[in-house]
Amino acid sequence: MNTAAYGLHETLEVHELAAFKTLCMTKAKAMKLLVSDPELKQILLDDVEISTRQLQELSHILANSDIREMRS
């Protein structure tokens, strides 16, 4: 997929997704410290790992979007 074809509204939507995903990951990290059930703790750890990968992908999309050109 050509990331340069993203419009401003699409780039902003990806930014919103990244912000929401960051919030969810922060909450999962905080909650895993409070959880005593090993199964639930593993679910939270898995969520943090998956969220980290997803945020890297979203970051890559944002880094290659047209919004850089619009700031100039």
C-alpha distances in whole Angstrom, upper triangle without the diagonal:
4,6,9,9,10,14,17,17,14,14,18,17,15,18,20,19,19,23,23,22,24,27,27,27,30,32,31,32,35,36,36,39,41,40,43,42,40,38,36,36,34,32,31,31,28,26,26,25,22,22,22,19,17,18,17,13,14,15,13,10,13,14,11,12,14,17,18,19,20,23,24
4,5,6,8,12,15,16,13,13,17,17,15,17,20,19,19,23,24,23,25,28,28,28,31,33,33,33,36,38,38,40,42,42,45,44,42,40,39,38,36,34,33,33,30,28,28,27,24,23,23,20,18,19,17,14,14,15,12,10,12,13,9,9,11,14,15,15,17,20,21
4,5,6,9,12,13,10,10,13,14,12,14,17,16,16,19,21,20,22,25,25,25,28,30,30,31,34,35,35,38,40,40,43,42,40,39,37,36,34,32,31,31,28,26,26,25,22,21,21,18,16,16,15,12,11,12,9,7,9,9,6,6,8,11,12,13,14,17,18
4,6,8,11,13,11,10,14,15,14,15,19,19,18,21,23,23,24,27,28,28,30,32,33,34,36,38,38,41,43,43,46,45,44,42,40,39,38,36,35,34,32,30,29,28,26,24,24,22,20,19,18,15,14,14,12,9,10,10,7,5,6,9,10,10,12,15,16
4,6,10,12,10,10,14,14,14,16,18,18,19,22,23,23,25,28,28,29,31,33,34,35,37,38,39,42,44,44,47,46,45,42,41,40,39,36,35,35,33,30,30,29,27,25,25,23,21,20,20,17,15,16,14,11,12,13,10,8,7,11,13,12,13,16,18
4,7,8,6,6,10,11,10,12,15,15,16,18,20,20,22,24,25,26,28,30,31,32,34,35,36,39,40,41,44,43,42,40,38,38,36,34,32,32,30,28,28,27,24,23,23,21,18,18,18,15,13,14,13,9,10,12,9,6,7,9,12,12,12,15,17
4,6,5,6,9,10,11,12,14,16,17,19,20,21,23,25,26,27,29,31,32,33,35,36,38,40,41,42,45,45,44,42,39,39,38,36,34,34,33,30,29,29,27,25,25,24,21,20,20,18,15,16,16,12,11,14,12,8,7,8,12,11,10,13,16
4,5,5,6,9,10,10,12,14,15,16,18,20,21,23,24,26,27,29,30,31,33,35,36,38,40,40,44,44,43,41,39,38,38,35,33,34,32,29,29,29,27,24,24,24,21,19,20,18,15,15,16,13,11,13,12,9,7,6,10,11,9,11,14
4,5,5,6,9,10,10,12,14,15,16,18,20,21,23,24,26,27,29,30,32,33,35,37,38,39,42,42,41,39,37,37,36,33,32,32,31,28,28,28,26,23,24,23,20,19,20,18,15,16,17,14,12,15,15,11,11,10,14,14,12,14,18
4,5,5,6,9,10,11,12,14,15,16,18,20,21,22,24,26,27,29,30,32,33,35,37,37,40,40,39,37,35,34,34,31,29,30,28,25,25,25,23,20,21,20,17,16,17,15,12,14,14,10,10,13,12,9,10,10,14,15,14,16,19
4,5,5,6,9,10,11,12,14,15,16,19,20,21,23,25,26,27,29,30,32,34,35,36,39,39,38,36,34,34,33,30,28,29,27,24,24,24,22,19,19,19,16,14,15,13,10,11,12,8,7,10,10,7,8,7,10,12,11,13,16
4,5,5,6,9,10,10,12,14,15,17,18,20,21,23,24,26,27,29,30,32,34,34,38,38,38,36,33,33,32,30,28,28,27,24,23,24,22,19,20,20,16,15,16,15,11,12,14,11,9,12,13,10,11,9,12,14,12,13,17
4,5,5,6,9,10,11,12,14,15,17,18,20,21,23,24,26,27,29,31,32,32,36,35,35,33,31,31,30,27,25,26,25,22,22,22,20,17,18,18,15,14,16,14,11,12,14,11,10,14,14,12,13,12,15,17,16,17,21
4,5,5,6,9,10,10,12,14,15,16,18,20,21,22,24,26,27,29,31,31,34,34,33,31,29,29,28,25,23,24,22,19,19,19,17,14,15,15,11,10,12,10,7,9,11,8,7,11,12,10,12,11,14,17,16,17,20
4,5,5,6,9,10,11,12,14,15,17,19,20,21,23,24,26,28,29,30,34,34,33,32,29,28,28,25,23,24,23,20,19,20,18,15,15,15,12,10,12,12,8,9,11,9,7,11,12,11,13,11,13,16,15,15,19
4,5,5,6,9,10,11,12,14,15,17,18,20,21,23,25,27,28,28,32,32,32,30,27,27,27,24,22,23,22,19,18,20,18,14,16,17,13,11,14,14,10,12,14,13,11,14,16,14,16,14,17,19,18,18,22
4,5,5,6,8,10,10,12,14,15,16,18,20,21,22,25,26,26,30,29,29,27,25,24,24,21,19,20,19,16,15,17,14,11,13,14,10,9,12,11,8,10,13,12,11,14,16,15,17,16,18,21,20,21,24
4,5,5,6,9,10,10,12,14,15,16,18,20,21,23,25,25,29,29,28,27,24,23,23,21,18,19,18,15,14,15,13,10,10,11,8,6,9,9,6,8,11,10,9,12,15,14,17,15,17,20,20,20,23
4,6,5,6,9,10,11,13,14,15,17,18,20,22,23,24,28,28,28,27,24,23,23,21,19,19,19,16,14,16,15,12,12,14,12,9,12,13,10,11,14,14,12,15,17,16,19,17,18,21,21,20,23
4,5,5,6,9,10,11,12,14,16,17,19,21,22,22,26,26,26,25,21,21,21,19,16,18,17,14,13,16,14,11,13,14,12,10,14,14,11,13,16,16,15,18,20,19,21,19,21,25,24,23,27
4,5,5,6,9,10,10,12,14,15,16,19,20,21,24,24,23,22,19,19,18,16,14,15,14,10,10,12,10,7,9,11,8,7,11,12,10,11,15,14,14,17,19,19,22,20,22,25,25,25,28
4,5,5,6,9,10,11,12,14,15,17,19,20,23,24,24,23,20,19,19,17,14,14,15,11,10,12,12,8,9,11,10,7,11,13,11,11,15,15,14,17,19,19,22,20,22,25,25,24,27
4,5,5,6,9,10,11,12,14,16,17,18,22,23,23,22,19,18,19,17,14,15,16,12,11,14,14,10,12,15,13,11,15,16,14,15,18,19,18,20,23,22,25,23,24,28,27,26,29
4,5,5,6,9,10,10,12,15,16,16,20,20,20,19,16,15,16,13,10,12,13,9,9,12,11,8,11,13,12,11,15,16,15,16,19,19,19,22,24,24,27,25,26,30,29,29,32
4,5,5,6,9,10,11,13,15,15,19,19,18,18,15,13,14,12,9,10,10,7,6,9,9,6,8,11,11,10,13,15,14,15,18,19,19,21,23,24,27,25,26,30,30,29,32
4,5,5,6,9,10,12,13,15,18,19,19,19,16,14,15,14,11,11,13,11,8,12,13,10,10,14,14,12,15,17,16,17,20,21,20,22,25,25,28,26,27,31,30,29,32
4,5,5,6,9,10,11,12,16,17,17,17,14,13,14,13,9,11,13,10,9,13,14,11,13,16,16,15,18,20,19,20,23,24,23,25,28,28,31,29,30,34,33,32,35
4,5,5,6,9,10,10,14,14,14,14,11,9,11,9,6,8,10,7,7,10,11,10,12,15,15,14,17,19,19,20,23,24,24,26,28,29,32,30,31,35,35,34,37
4,6,5,7,10,10,14,15,14,15,12,10,11,11,7,8,10,9,7,10,12,11,11,15,15,15,17,20,19,20,23,24,24,25,28,29,32,31,31,35,35,34,37
4,6,6,7,9,13,15,15,16,13,11,13,13,10,11,14,12,10,14,16,14,15,18,19,18,20,23,22,22,26,27,26,28,31,32,34,32,33,37,36,35,38
4,5,5,6,10,11,13,13,10,8,11,11,8,10,13,11,11,14,16,15,16,19,20,19,22,24,24,24,28,29,28,30,33,33,36,35,36,39,39,38,41
4,5,5,8,9,10,11,8,5,8,9,6,7,11,10,10,13,15,14,15,18,19,19,22,24,24,25,27,29,29,31,33,34,37,36,36,40,40,39,42
4,6,8,11,11,13,11,8,11,13,10,10,14,14,13,15,18,17,18,21,22,22,24,26,26,27,30,31,31,32,35,36,39,38,38,42,42,40,43
4,7,9,11,13,11,9,13,13,11,13,16,16,15,18,20,19,20,24,24,24,26,29,29,29,32,34,33,35,38,38,41,39,40,44,44,42,46
4,6,8,10,7,6,10,11,9,11,14,14,14,17,19,19,20,23,24,24,26,29,29,30,32,34,34,36,38,39,42,40,41,45,45,44,47
4,6,9,8,7,10,12,12,13,16,17,17,19,21,22,23,26,27,27,29,31,32,33,35,37,37,39,41,42,45,44,45,48,48,47,50
4,6,5,6,9,10,11,12,14,15,17,19,20,21,23,25,26,27,29,31,31,33,35,36,37,39,41,42,45,44,45,48,48,48,51
4,6,5,6,9,10,10,12,14,15,16,18,20,21,23,24,25,27,29,30,31,33,35,36,37,39,40,44,43,44,47,48,47,50
4,5,5,6,9,10,11,12,14,15,17,18,20,22,22,24,26,27,28,30,32,33,34,36,38,39,42,42,43,46,46,46,49
4,5,5,6,9,10,11,12,14,15,16,18,20,21,22,24,26,26,28,30,31,32,34,36,37,40,39,40,44,44,43,47
4,5,5,6,9,10,11,12,14,15,17,19,20,21,23,25,25,27,29,30,31,33,35,36,39,38,39,43,43,42,45
4,5,5,6,8,10,10,12,14,15,17,18,20,21,23,24,25,27,29,30,31,34,35,38,37,38,42,42,42,45
4,5,5,6,9,10,11,12,14,16,16,18,20,21,22,24,26,27,28,30,32,33,36,35,37,40,40,40,43
4,5,5,6,9,10,10,12,14,15,16,18,20,20,22,24,25,26,28,30,31,34,33,34,38,38,37,41
4,5,5,6,9,10,11,13,14,15,17,19,20,21,23,25,26,27,29,30,34,33,34,37,38,37,40
4,5,5,6,8,10,11,12,14,16,17,18,20,22,23,24,26,28,29,32,32,33,36,37,37,39
4,5,5,6,8,10,10,12,14,15,16,18,20,21,22,24,26,27,30,29,30,34,34,34,37
4,6,5,6,9,10,10,12,14,15,16,18,20,21,22,24,25,29,28,29,32,33,32,35
4,5,5,7,9,10,11,13,15,15,17,19,20,21,23,25,28,28,28,32,33,32,35
4,5,5,6,9,10,11,12,14,16,17,18,20,22,23,26,26,27,30,31,31,34
4,5,5,6,9,10,10,12,14,15,16,18,20,21,24,24,25,28,28,28,31
4,5,5,6,9,10,10,12,14,15,16,19,20,24,23,23,27,28,27,30
4,5,5,6,9,10,11,13,14,15,17,19,22,22,23,26,27,27,30
4,5,5,6,9,10,11,12,14,16,17,20,20,21,24,25,25,28
4,5,5,6,8,10,10,12,14,15,19,18,19,22,23,22,25
4,5,5,6,9,10,10,12,14,18,18,18,21,22,22,25
4,5,5,6,9,10,11,12,16,17,17,20,21,22,24
4,5,5,6,9,10,11,14,14,15,18,19,19,22
4,5,5,6,9,10,13,13,13,16,17,17,20
4,5,5,6,9,12,13,13,16,17,18,20
4,5,5,6,10,11,12,14,15,16,19
4,5,5,8,8,9,12,13,13,16
4,6,9,9,8,11,13,13,15
4,7,8,8,10,12,13,15
4,5,7,8,10,11,13
4,5,5,7,9,11
4,5,5,6,9
4,5,5,7
4,5,6
4,5
4
